[in-house]
Amino acid sequence: MDHVIAEKIDPETEWKQYRRALSRFATGVTVMTTTQECGAPAGVTANSFSSVSLDPPLVLWSLALNSSSFTHFERGDRFGVNVLASDQTDLSRRFSTKGLDRFAGVPWRLSPRGVPVLDKALAIFECAVQARHLAGDHMIFVGRVLHYDDCAGEPLVFHSGAYWQTRAL
Ligand SMILES: Cc1cc2nc3c(=O)[nH]c(=O)nc-3n(C[C@H](O)[C@H](O)[C@H](O)COP(=O)(O)O)c2cc1C
């Protein structure tokens, strides 16, 4: 196995290798949602979601500064985490495609806390933004969980640039 020293990464030549190494880490897939100033929902596919603290309940995710959704999330004081099920690859693709009305034809509702929530998500977490941290070319959003819900089902997994289903060992 070739080891690459992280400090020596040259973005020009080793960008692909670095991305490939990162993609070995399997994750779930979420759609992050918020409400735009005009009241319309905004959403983006993200696999950077993670739980941070149980008490208080804090979660985080990061968004590229050049995302078309960036201003909506930066301005918003709440966001929703929608954990996708294995039969929701269409939603993952839709919410990561530029130039679409991403919510068109997608069943969703506005929660009592004012967070857009997708129907049939495996789990949802409605969060109040607790902190924003600028980190390189991304912004890390830390959210305090105000409300959550979940149901049984198979999660959607993202690994090596492809979608996978889980298999218990
Ligand atoms: C599985 C998957 C996970 C992604 N995770 C993130 C993420 O955590 N943060 C992020 O900024 N973009 C992430 N993206 C990219 C965004 O979904 C989106 O494609 C990208 O931001 C371009 O669209 P936009 O400019 O409208 O945001 C992910 C895409 C996919 C397919």
Ligand as a Chemical Component Dictionary entry (heavy atoms), coordinates in Angstrom:
data_LIG
# 
_chem_comp.id                   LIG 
_chem_comp.type                 NON-POLYMER 
_chem_comp.pdbx_formal_charge   0 
_chem_comp.three_letter_code    LIG 
# 
loop_
_chem_comp_atom.comp_id 
_chem_comp_atom.atom_id 
_chem_comp_atom.alt_atom_id 
_chem_comp_atom.type_symbol 
_chem_comp_atom.charge 
_chem_comp_atom.model_Cartn_x 
_chem_comp_atom.model_Cartn_y 
_chem_comp_atom.model_Cartn_z 
_chem_comp_atom.pdbx_ordinal 
LIG C1  C1  C 0 -23.538 11.447 -1.540 1  
LIG C2  C2  C 0 -23.203 12.917 -1.607 2  
LIG C3  C3  C 0 -22.766 13.573 -0.462 3  
LIG C4  C4  C 0 -22.467 14.941 -0.500 4  
LIG N1  N1  N 0 -22.046 15.559 0.654  5  
LIG C5  C5  C 0 -21.792 16.881 0.646  6  
LIG C6  C6  C 0 -21.448 17.550 1.851  7  
LIG O1  O1  O 0 -21.391 16.971 2.924  8  
LIG N2  N2  N 0 -21.207 18.901 1.782  9  
LIG C7  C7  C 0 -21.272 19.588 0.604  10 
LIG O2  O2  O 0 -21.025 20.792 0.602  11 
LIG N3  N3  N 0 -21.621 18.984 -0.558 12 
LIG C8  C8  C 0 -21.903 17.656 -0.547 13 
LIG N4  N4  N 0 -22.285 17.031 -1.701 14 
LIG C9  C9  C 0 -22.434 17.837 -2.936 15 
LIG C10 C10 C 0 -23.775 18.586 -2.932 16 
LIG O3  O3  O 0 -24.857 17.695 -2.727 17 
LIG C11 C11 C 0 -24.046 19.312 -4.280 18 
LIG O4  O4  O 0 -23.958 18.398 -5.320 19 
LIG C12 C12 C 0 -23.055 20.382 -4.554 20 
LIG O5  O5  O 0 -23.039 21.253 -3.470 21 
LIG C13 C13 C 0 -23.382 21.129 -5.859 22 
LIG O6  O6  O 0 -24.659 21.695 -5.836 23 
LIG P1  P1  P 0 -24.974 23.122 -5.201 24 
LIG O7  O7  O 0 -23.974 24.096 -5.675 25 
LIG O8  O8  O 0 -26.365 23.434 -5.634 26 
LIG O9  O9  O 0 -24.882 22.936 -3.701 27 
LIG C14 C14 C 0 -22.596 15.660 -1.703 28 
LIG C15 C15 C 0 -23.055 15.012 -2.857 29 
LIG C16 C16 C 0 -23.348 13.660 -2.804 30 
LIG C17 C17 C 0 -23.870 12.975 -4.052 31 
# 
loop_
_chem_comp_bond.comp_id 
_chem_comp_bond.atom_id_1 
_chem_comp_bond.atom_id_2 
_chem_comp_bond.value_order 
_chem_comp_bond.pdbx_ordinal 
LIG C1  C2  SING 1  
LIG C2  C3  SING 2  
LIG C2  C16 DOUB 3  
LIG C3  C4  DOUB 4  
LIG C4  N1  SING 5  
LIG C4  C14 SING 6  
LIG N1  C5  DOUB 7  
LIG C5  C6  SING 8  
LIG C5  C8  SING 9  
LIG C6  O1  DOUB 10 
LIG C6  N2  SING 11 
LIG N2  C7  SING 12 
LIG C7  O2  DOUB 13 
LIG C7  N3  SING 14 
LIG N3  C8  DOUB 15 
LIG C8  N4  SING 16 
LIG N4  C9  SING 17 
LIG N4  C14 SING 18 
LIG C9  C10 SING 19 
LIG C10 O3  SING 20 
LIG C10 C11 SING 21 
LIG C11 O4  SING 22 
LIG C11 C12 SING 23 
LIG C12 O5  SING 24 
LIG C12 C13 SING 25 
LIG C13 O6  SING 26 
LIG O6  P1  SING 27 
LIG P1  O7  DOUB 28 
LIG P1  O8  SING 29 
LIG P1  O9  SING 30 
LIG C14 C15 DOUB 31 
LIG C15 C16 SING 32 
LIG C16 C17 SING 33 
# 
